[in-house]
Amino acid sequence: MQRSDLPELVAMSRENMAAIILSSWGEEWKDERLMDLLLDQRVETTVLEGDDGIEAYYCVEDIDEYIFISSFQVRRDFHRKGLGTRMLDMIEERARRDGKAEVELCVQSTNEKAKEFYYYHGYDLMYRNGNNLIMRKKL
Ligand SMILES: CC(C)(COP(=O)(O)OP(=O)(O)OC[C@H]1O[C@@H](n2cnc3c(N)ncnc32)[C@H](O)[C@@H]1OP(=O)(O)O)[C@@H](O)C(=O)NCCC(=O)NCCS
C-alpha cells in the first residue's frame, strides 16, 4: 500500500460497509477509524490494482499462531469476479508459508453476503462477540 492509496481505500470501504456498520452496531461509519487501522504499523495492507485503479484490498495482522484479517474489501463494481477468493488464497498461502495454523477474521452479524462467502470458503463460526462473529479456518 502507498499512502496515496488511502483515499481510495477509505472510499471503497465506506461504500461497502456504512450500511452494515449502522445495522450491526447502530453506529455511523467513521473514516478515521479505518485510517487508524491502515496506518497502524502492526497491520500489513495489500492492494490489488487493475487498469481502472484499485479493485480490492485486505489488511492482515500477525498474531502468534494465526493470522487475523482486519479488513477485507472488494470494490462494489468488482464483486463476484473472483477477487475475494484470490485474496483469501493469498492470505492462506502466506499464513502457511509462515507456519501459521489458522486464519481468523471478524464479520458483522448482519453482513449476510460476507458470512456466506466465508462459509463457502471453509471458515467456521467460533463465537459471537456482541454483534460480531469470529470465524476461523484451520490450515
Ligand atoms: C464478501 C466479498 C469480500 C466477496 O468477494 P467477491 O470478490 O465478490 O467474491 P468472489 O467473486 O471471489 O466469490 C467467489 C465465490 O464465493 C461465493 N460467494 C461470493 N459471494 C457470495 C454470496 N453473496 N452468497 C453466496 N455465495 C457467495 C460464490 O460461490 C462465488 O463463486 P461464483 O462467482 O462462482 O458464484 C465482497 O462481496 C465484498 O467486498 N463485500 C463488501 C465488503 C465486505 O463485506 N467485506 C467483508 C467484511 S468482514
The ligand as an SDF file (V2000), in Angstrom:
LIG
                    3D

 48 50  0  0  0  0  0  0  0  0999 V2000
  -17.7620  -10.5220    0.5040 C   0  0  0  0  0  0  0  0  0  0  0  0
  -16.7700  -10.1620   -0.6060 C   0  0  0  0  0  0  0  0  0  0  0  0
  -15.4020   -9.9250    0.0030 C   0  0  0  0  0  0  0  0  0  0  0  0
  -16.7250  -11.3300   -1.6170 C   0  0  0  0  0  0  0  0  0  0  0  0
  -15.7570  -11.0390   -2.6030 O   0  0  0  0  0  0  0  0  0  0  0  0
  -16.0480  -11.3080   -4.1470 P   0  0  0  0  0  0  0  0  0  0  0  0
  -14.8330  -10.9130   -4.9050 O   0  0  0  0  0  0  0  0  0  0  0  0
  -17.3150  -10.6390   -4.5210 O   0  0  0  0  0  0  0  0  0  0  0  0
  -16.2620  -12.9010   -4.1540 O   0  0  0  0  0  0  0  0  0  0  0  0
  -15.8090  -13.9420   -5.2690 P   0  0  0  0  0  0  0  0  0  0  0  0
  -16.1500  -13.4140   -6.6080 O   0  0  0  0  0  0  0  0  0  0  0  0
  -14.3950  -14.3200   -5.0370 O   0  0  0  0  0  0  0  0  0  0  0  0
  -16.7530  -15.1600   -4.8920 O   0  0  0  0  0  0  0  0  0  0  0  0
  -16.3180  -16.4560   -5.0430 C   0  0  0  0  0  0  0  0  0  0  0  0
  -17.4000  -17.4220   -4.7080 C   0  0  0  0  0  0  0  0  0  0  0  0
  -17.8610  -17.2430   -3.3780 O   0  0  0  0  0  0  0  0  0  0  0  0
  -19.2580  -17.4490   -3.3450 C   0  0  0  0  0  0  0  0  0  0  0  0
  -19.9200  -16.2230   -2.9680 N   0  0  0  0  0  0  0  0  0  0  0  0
  -19.4680  -14.9600   -3.0660 C   0  0  0  0  0  0  0  0  0  0  0  0
  -20.3860  -14.0910   -2.6270 N   0  0  0  0  0  0  0  0  0  0  0  0
  -21.4530  -14.8500   -2.2570 C   0  0  0  0  0  0  0  0  0  0  0  0
  -22.7400  -14.5560   -1.7640 C   0  0  0  0  0  0  0  0  0  0  0  0
  -23.1470  -13.2960   -1.5630 N   0  0  0  0  0  0  0  0  0  0  0  0
  -23.5720  -15.5760   -1.4980 N   0  0  0  0  0  0  0  0  0  0  0  0
  -23.2040  -16.8580   -1.7250 C   0  0  0  0  0  0  0  0  0  0  0  0
  -22.0010  -17.2030   -2.2100 N   0  0  0  0  0  0  0  0  0  0  0  0
  -21.1460  -16.2110   -2.4720 C   0  0  0  0  0  0  0  0  0  0  0  0
  -19.7270  -17.7860   -4.7080 C   0  0  0  0  0  0  0  0  0  0  0  0
  -19.8540  -19.1620   -4.8120 O   0  0  0  0  0  0  0  0  0  0  0  0
  -18.6180  -17.2910   -5.5810 C   0  0  0  0  0  0  0  0  0  0  0  0
  -18.4640  -18.1300   -6.6700 O   0  0  0  0  0  0  0  0  0  0  0  0
  -19.2390  -17.7580   -8.0450 P   0  0  0  0  0  0  0  0  0  0  0  0
  -18.6130  -16.4890   -8.5370 O   0  0  0  0  0  0  0  0  0  0  0  0
  -18.9310  -18.9640   -8.8570 O   0  0  0  0  0  0  0  0  0  0  0  0
  -20.6710  -17.6160   -7.7050 O   0  0  0  0  0  0  0  0  0  0  0  0
  -17.2350   -8.8920   -1.3800 C   0  0  0  0  0  0  0  0  0  0  0  0
  -18.5430   -9.0770   -1.7960 O   0  0  0  0  0  0  0  0  0  0  0  0
  -17.1290   -7.6040   -0.5890 C   0  0  0  0  0  0  0  0  0  0  0  0
  -16.1180   -6.8970   -0.6530 O   0  0  0  0  0  0  0  0  0  0  0  0
  -18.1930   -7.2380    0.1370 N   0  0  0  0  0  0  0  0  0  0  0  0
  -18.2640   -5.9670    0.8310 C   0  0  0  0  0  0  0  0  0  0  0  0
  -17.2120   -5.8240    1.8930 C   0  0  0  0  0  0  0  0  0  0  0  0
  -17.3410   -6.8570    2.9700 C   0  0  0  0  0  0  0  0  0  0  0  0
  -18.4240   -7.1850    3.4140 O   0  0  0  0  0  0  0  0  0  0  0  0
  -16.1760   -7.3350    3.4330 N   0  0  0  0  0  0  0  0  0  0  0  0
  -16.0890   -8.2810    4.4820 C   0  0  0  0  0  0  0  0  0  0  0  0
  -16.0360   -7.5650    5.7810 C   0  0  0  0  0  0  0  0  0  0  0  0
  -15.8340   -8.6940    7.1230 S   0  0  0  0  0  0  0  0  0  0  0  0
  1  2  1  0
  2  3  1  0
  2  4  1  0
  2 36  1  0
  4  5  1  0
  5  6  1  0
  6  7  2  0
  6  8  1  0
  6  9  1  0
  9 10  1  0
 10 11  2  0
 10 12  1  0
 10 13  1  0
 13 14  1  0
 14 15  1  0
 15 16  1  0
 15 30  1  0
 16 17  1  0
 17 18  1  0
 17 28  1  0
 18 19  1  0
 18 27  1  0
 19 20  2  0
 20 21  1  0
 21 22  1  0
 21 27  2  0
 22 23  1  0
 22 24  2  0
 24 25  1  0
 25 26  2  0
 26 27  1  0
 28 29  1  0
 28 30  1  0
 30 31  1  0
 31 32  1  0
 32 33  2  0
 32 34  1  0
 32 35  1  0
 36 37  1  0
 36 38  1  0
 38 39  2  0
 38 40  1  0
 40 41  1  0
 41 42  1  0
 42 43  1  0
 43 44  2  0
 43 45  1  0
 45 46  1  0
 46 47  1  0
 47 48  1  0
M  END
$$$$
